[in-house]
Amino acid sequence: MTSQDIPILLEVCVDTAQGLKAAIEGGADRIELCSALGMGGLTPSAGFMALAATSPVPVYPLLRPREGDFCYEPAEIDCLKRDIDQARAAGLPGVVIGANLANGALDETTLRTLAEHAAGLDLTLHRAFDLVPDMEEALEQAVSLGFSRILTSGGAASALEGLDQIASLFERAGDRIIVMPGSGIRPGNADAFMSRLNLREIHASCGVARPPAEGKVRALGFETASPRQTDAATVRALKTLLTRT
């Protein structure tokens, strides 16, 4: 059976209320909820989680308390646990988490602590996975920790560049855990993944450049140099490709 024969779930990451609306209008099957996508995504606010909980599709918040690496101090782990509590209180069905040791390997102790604290919620391992020195070992750790899926670019700057590694992970994973390609996937390159992988889920931002803010907003540092926004038409185009027979 090829990826074209089975439904492929499209997860779209968003960081604004407008982006959430656009993703749903475009046909996203699941939302990864973030703030600050321009720096790879940070934990969304409690208010944003509560708003997203009213969506007609499942919403999983990314839990990342700061930019930079995923090596967390005890206080940051406590923050992550509190964010899990917020997600549960909002009624969201799952969370997206990850943690590394200084050498890049998964921090199994921290991940086990967080997974136990999130009992009853579905778990996605985020791209902390892309920093590990041994992806096969990390995949086995993710399975043992109870993650449902791994979001990965194959350790490369984009999923297209990491496609060979992703294909190897698919073979290793079998039906034990979902390997969800993500990073730079768009309608124009989705065929590369569909033709090679027996896809079950795929992750994309479906963003387009947004006109910069006027006045002093950028001058005072309130906006990134290259603002982007989720585009419903791009979501729709990608979903159409994924559902073709």
C-alpha positions, 0 to 999 in steps of 0.5 A: 500500500502506498501513501496515496492509498491511505488518508494522510493527516496534515498537521499545521503549526500556527502562532496566531488566532488568525493563523489558527482560523486560516489553518482550519479553513484550509482543511488542517486535520490537526494543529500544533499551537505555538507562539513565536514561530519565527524562532522555531516556536515557543509555548503558547499562552494559556489564553491561546490554548483556551481559545484553540480548545474550541476548534473543530480539530485536535490542537496540540500545544508546543511546550518550549519555555524559551528559545535556544537548546532543549537542555532544561534546568529544574526550574524550566522542567517545573515550568513545562509541567505547569504548561502541561497542566494548562493544556489539560485544563484547557481540554486539549488532547495532547502536547508536543515536548522534547528535551536533550542532554548536553551531548544532544542525546534525548534526556530520557529522565526529563522526558519520562518525568514530563510524560508521566506528568502528562498521563492521559494526553497524547505525546509528540516528540518535537525536533529536539530529536533532530539534535541527537547523535544516534537517531535509531537509539533515540527512536527506540527511546521515544517508543519506550517513553510512550510517544505516539509520533516523532516530528523530524526533518531527519536532522537536516535543515529541511525535511527534503534534505533529510529525506534519506534519513527519514526513510530509514527512520520509517523502516525502523519505526514500522507500526510502533511509532509515527514518524512525521516529516516536517520543516519546509514541506510545501505543496511544491515538494510534497510529492517527494515525500508521498512517492517515497514514504508510506506517509501517515502524518505530515507537518507544515507551516503553510506560511507566506510572507506578511507585509511588515507593520507600519510605523515604529513597530519594527523599529522598536523591535516588536516584529521579526525582520521577515514576518509570515502568516499561515495561509489558508490557500496553501493549507488547502493546496497541500491538503488536496495533494495529500488526499488525491488518489 
